[in-house]
Amino acid sequence: MYKNKKIHFEVSERKILLKVFDLIFVFLSLFLVSYFFDFKYFRFSTTNYYWTLVLVLYLNIFGSVFEMYNLQVASSQFQIIRSIILTTCTTVLFYLLTPVYTPFLPSNRLQIVMFFVAIFFSLLAWRIFYLKFLASHRFVKKAILVCDEDQLDELVLGLINADPHYKIIGFVNSDVNSEIVNISAINPIPLNELDNYVRNNNISEIVIASQKTEAITVGLYNQLIHLLENGFIIREYTHVYEAITQRIPVHYVSRDFYRYFPFSRSNQNKLYLSFVRISEIVFSLIGLAIGLLFVPLIYIGNLVGNKGSLFYSQERIGKNGSVFKIYKYRTMVQNAEVNGAVFTTINDSRITAFGKFLRKTRLDEFPQFLNILKGDMGIIGPRPERPIFVNEIAEVMPFYETRHVMKPGLTGWAQVNYSYGDSIEDSLVKLQYDLYYIKHRSIFLDIDIVIKTFSTVLFYRGQ
């Protein structure tokens, strides 16, 4: 049996690795500070075990909010230092301000400084080690693609854009009617050399991307079975793409889409749906209460910056294709669509200066809590789109209206993972994220979206 000597961590395993060793380094650092210095604020004890549990909870929550476990951020020295500073400051602050479940504030303020320094430098030391010795070496995965030659560039690009550590270094042309041609940096592999190529190039897995049954010839099938018997991993392209990108590759599966798209059972789970609806009502009431506090500021800003009506409503497509009116604070000049409806673009001249502030801070969306309270929208779901754009996109994009099997949301998987789109191409990418959410919908994914939404607002992202 051939053995792959290199260890490779999958995306989910890398995130777990980061979380586990963040905690190990932090608690090791606190133990050492307590051992060598007069540090008494935080002590490990069986009677005060909840001190440790609360610190674990805070580190995980604020680490997620400030993107400590975003693999792109974790691979950037500048970005990860920023995240460590924000996570440490917020964790220490909340830990100090909850003395019912954490130690009481020490009279000696030096204890607080030592607590902060221990957490900060332990996280910094581990993440620098991760960046220098793991992220650039251990996480590279070499793979071979079995596909038609004319699909190669698109398929490869879809994977490496999501994970630069995933390397397609060779391909087997599954189109029996074409000759092998060397294109770009991907090596064509003759079928009779596949076994040796896999053995000699430290290949982690073989990815099957051919949609033609006849393309898997007897010779190719036997080669793949031989590799499988020798311990090599063989995976189907849609599974690989979905695991890496957390999107559904609708552009690849085309009209065979429903073969690859089992809807999440949560979409029919009455207990889950009841819990979601109760949560929507509670959060919409809280959101409206908070929104009232900003009304004076927004009213004055609208008078000065927008010089027009404060609110506007617009038709959007909801669940099962029903039309409803969405409510928002106005961010554009009056008569912004005198020449017809168009996508909002980056640096759109129709958006006022105050409107940009409202959009960036998401304050313009507070009136949508009324839509949530009415049941037109949910907290989480696909972004509600206008009927004219839905009709336009659905004509050129298969399965676009599949988004309407659930209520649109104030936030969602597409909204927190992709920037504001202003084209059909952007709508395709967002559709992939929306369908991923519909397929994997669960309470855990909902929590992940809520945390990422806080990150989006705090880092002032958006259109």
N, C-alpha and C positions, 0 to 999 in steps of 0.2 A: 504493500500500500504506500502511495506517495504521501508525504507529510508536508503540510504547509508550516514552515518554521516561524513565520511572522505571526504575531498576535494582532488581530484587528478587532476594534470595538465598533459596534453598530451605533447609530445616532442615539437611540434610547439608552444604550449602555454608557455612552459618553456622558450623558446628562446625569445618570445615576452616579457615575464615577465622580463627577464634579461635586454633587451634593454630599456624597458620603465623605469624601476627603476634605471638603470644606469643614464639616463638623468634626472630623478627627483632628485636623490641625488646630481648630479653634479650642477644643477641649484639652488637647495636649498642651497648648500654649498657656491656657488658664491654670492648668495643673502645675506647670513649671514655674510660672510667676508666683503661685501660692507657695511653692516649695522653697524657692530661692529668695523671695522678698516678703516683706510684711504686708501681704495682700490678703485681706479677710472679707472683702465684699462678696465674692462668689466662692462657695465651697461645695464640693461634691459630698452629698450625704444621703443616706437612705431615707431619713426623716424629711428632708427637703428636696426630694427627687423632682418635684414639680418645677423647681428653679431651672433644672436642666431641660425639662420638657418644654417650658415656655421659651427658653433661649433657642432650642431647636426649631420651634414653630416660627419665631420671629425671623430667624436667619433664612428659613425656607421661603416664607412669605415675601419678605423684603428683597431677598436675593432674586426671586422670580420677578417682582415688580421692576427692579432695577436691572434686569436682564443678565444676571450673573450666569444663568444657565442657557442663554442664547449662544449657540456654538460659534456663530460669526463674531459675536462680541468677545467670547472667551478666547478667540484666536487673534485678537487685536490688542496689543499692549496698551495703547492709549485708552481704548474703550473699556477694557477690563479694569484698569486703575480707577477710572471714573466710577464704574459700577461698584467697586469695592469701597470707595470713599462714601458713596451715597448709602450703600447697604449698611456699612458699619455705623455711620452717623445715625441713621434712622433706627436701626436695631438697638443701639445703646440708649437712644432717647426714649423709645417705647419701653425698654426694659426698666429704665430708671423711673418711669412714670406709672408703672403698674406694681407698686410694692405689696399689693395683696397677694399676688402670685409670684413675686420676685423679692429679693432681699430688700430691706428698708434702706433708704438713702444713707450712706455713711457720712459721719460728721467730718471726716478727713476727706477733702475733695481730691486729694492725690489718688485715692482708691479708684475714683471714677476715671481719672486719666490713665491709670494702669489697666483698668478694664478695657477702655477704648483701644489703647496701644496693643494689648495682647490680641484682641480680635482682629484689628486692622493688619498687623504685621504677619499674623498667622495666615490669613487669607491671601495676603500679597505674596508671601513666600511660596505657598502651594501653587498659586496661579502662575507665577513666573516659572516654576518647575514644570508645570503642565504645558505652558507655552513653548518652552525651550526644548523639552525632551520628549513630549508625548504628541502634542498637536501636529507637529511637523513631520513626525516619523511613524509612530505606531498606528496612526489613523488612516494611512493610505491603503486603499483597497484596490487591487488590480483585478479587472474583470474582462471577459471576452463576450462579445455580443454576437448572437446568431440572428441575422436579419437580412432583408433585401438590401442591396447596395444603395438603392435610391432613397431608402429611409434612414440610412446611417447617420448623416449629419444631424437631422432633427432629433433622433433618439438619443444620441450622445449628448447633444447640447442640453436636452431636458434634464439629464442627470447631473452633469458637472456644474451647471449653474446653481443647483441646489446644494451640492456637496462637492467642493473642490478636491476633497480627499478621495473621491470615487473616480478612479481612472479606468477608462475603456482603452486598453492598449492593443487590442486586436479584434478582428471580426471574421466570422465565417459567412460567406455569401450564400444565403438560402435560396436565391433565385437561380434555378438550374438552367435558365435560358440566357443568362448573361455571363460574360467573362469577368474574371476578377481583375479589378483595376485599383491600383494603389491611390487612394485619395486622402488628403489632409495628413494627419499624423497617425492615423489608425492603420495598423498593419493588417493586410489581408492574409488569411491563413488557409492554405489548401487543406481540404478535408483529411487527406492522408498524413498531414503533419500536425493535426490538432492535438493528439495525445502528447507528443514530444514538446510542443509549444507550451502547453499547460504545465507540464512537469518542469520545464527549464526556466520559466518566467515567473514563478511564484504566484500563480493565479489563485485568487480567492474564490471566485465563482464564475459560472457560465450563465449568461442571461439569454433566454429564448425570447426573441421579439418578432418572430415570423408569424403572421396571421394565416398563412396558407398551409393547410394540412399536408398537401403534396410536397411542400418544401422540406419536410422532415423525412428524408429518404431513409431507406433501410441502412445504408452505410453510415449516415449521420446519427441515426437512432442508436446503432450499435456502439458507435464511438461515445455517445453521451452516456449510455448505460455502463460502459466500461469505466468511464471517469467517475460516475456516481458510485460504482462498486468500490472504487479506490479512494473514497472519502471526499471527493470534491462536491461542492454545492452547486446545484442547478436550480435556477429560479426563473419564473415567468416575468416578463418586463413590467407588466402593470403592477405586480406586487412590489417589485423593486422601486419603481417610480413613486408609488403611493407611500412606501415606508420612508423614502428619503425626502420627498417634497411635501408630504402631508396634503397632497392634492390628488384628484381623480383625473387620469390622463384621457379625457374625452376626445381630444384631438387625435389620439392614437386608436382607441377602440372603435371609433366611428359608430356605425349603426348596430354593432354588436354590444352596445353599451350595457344593456340590462343583464347580460351574462356576467358582467364584472361588478354589478352595483346592487348588492342586497341592501335594502333599506334597514336602518337601525331599528331594533325592536322597541327602542325608547319612543319612537314615533307613534306607537300604538299602546304603550304601557300607560294605563290609566292612573296608576299611582304616581309615576314620574310626571305625567302631564298635569295632574292635580297639584303636585308640589310646585311645578314650574309656574302654574297660573297664580297660586297663592303668593309665591315669591314676586311675581310681576306686579301684583296689586300692592304689596308692601313696599317694594322698591319704587314704584311709580308715585305713591303717596309721599315717600321720603324725598324723592327727586323733585316733586312739585313744591314741597316745603322749602327745600334748599334753593330751588329756582326763584322763589318769591324774594329771597334775600338779595338776589342780584338784579331784580327788576328795576330799582331806582338807578343803578349804574348803567344798565342797558338802555333804559329810557332816555337818560341824559346823553349817553353816547350816540344813540340813534338820532336824537334831535340835532346834534352837532355834526356827526359823521355821515349819516344816511339821508337825513332831511326828507323823510317820508313815513309811511305807515310802519308801525313797529312789528306787526305780525304779517305773515302771509301763509296761505294754504295752497296746496297743489295736489292734483290727483296722482295717486300711486296705485300699483297693482299689489294686492295682498294675497292671502291664502286662497288657493283654488281659483286664482285669477280674478277674484272680486276687486272692485275699484273702491278706494276709500280716499278721504282727504287727509293729508299729512299737515301738521302744524309746526311752523318753525319761526324763529326770529328772522326778519329780513336782513340779508347781507349784501344784496345787489342794488344797483341803482334802479329807479322806477322805470318801467317799460323796458326791462332788460331783454325781453324776447320779442321786441317789435318786429324783428325780421325772421321770426320762427324759432322753434326749440332747437338748441344745440347742446352738446356735452359741455360741462364746465371744465375749463382747462387750467393748467398751472399758470399763475400770474394773469388770470382772466381779468380783462380791463373792466368788466361789468361789476366786479366785486369791489366794494368801497374799502377804504383803509380800516374803518371800524369793523366792517364785515369780515375782513381777514382775521382780525383779532378774535371775533366771535367763532369763526370756523376753527381756528387753530386750538382754541381753548375748549371747543365743543359746547360753549354756552348757547350757541344758536339752536342746539338740539333739545334743550330742556322742555320746550312745549310738547315734544313728542311723548312725554310721559302721559299726556292726555290721551294720545292714541293707544298707549299701552293699557291705560286704565279702562278704555272703552273696549279693548280686545282686538283692535285692528292690527296691532303690532305686539311683538314680544320684546323682552330685554335682549335676547340673543336670537339671531336668525340672519338670513340673507338681507342685503341692503334693499329697501323697497325702491323699485324703479318706476319711471313714468311710462304710461301705456304706449306712447309714441315710440319710445326707445325699445321697449319690450318687443313690439311688433317688428321693428327694424332689425334688432339683433336676432330674433327667433328665425327670421328668414334665411340668415346665413350661418347660424350656429345651432347644430343639433342639440336637443335636450335642454335648451336654455330655460324653457318654462317648467322644467322639473323643479326649479327653485321654489315654485309656488305650492309644493305639497305641504309646506309649513308656513307659519306666519313670518313676515319679515321682521327684522330686529333692529334695535337701536345700535347694537354692536354685533359682531359676528366673527367667524373664523377668517373670512376674506378681509374684513375691515382691519383686523389687527395684524394680518400677515402681509398685506399688499397695500401699496400706496394708492391714492385716489386715481382712478382710471378715467381717461378721456378719449378712449378709442375702442373699436371692436376688439382689437387684440388684447387690450387690458380687460375687457369684459370676459374674454375667454379664460384668462388666468383666474379672475375672481370667481367665475363659474366653477372652475376646478376646486377651489377652496370651499365654495358653498356646498358642492356635492359631497366633498369629503366630510363636512360637518353633518349633513343629512345621513350619510352612511354610518358615521361613528358617533352619532349624538349620544351623550351620556352626561351625568352629573359631573364627572371628573373633567370632561372636555369643557363643560360650561364654566367650571371654576377656573380652568386654564385661560379661557377667553376673558373672563372678568379681570384676572390678574394682568393679562397682556393689554387690556383696555386702559388700566391705570398707567401702565408704562407708556402707552401712546399719548395719553393726556399729559403726563409729567414731563415727557421729553418733547412736548410741543410739536408733535408730528401731525401731518394731515393737510388737507386742502382747505 
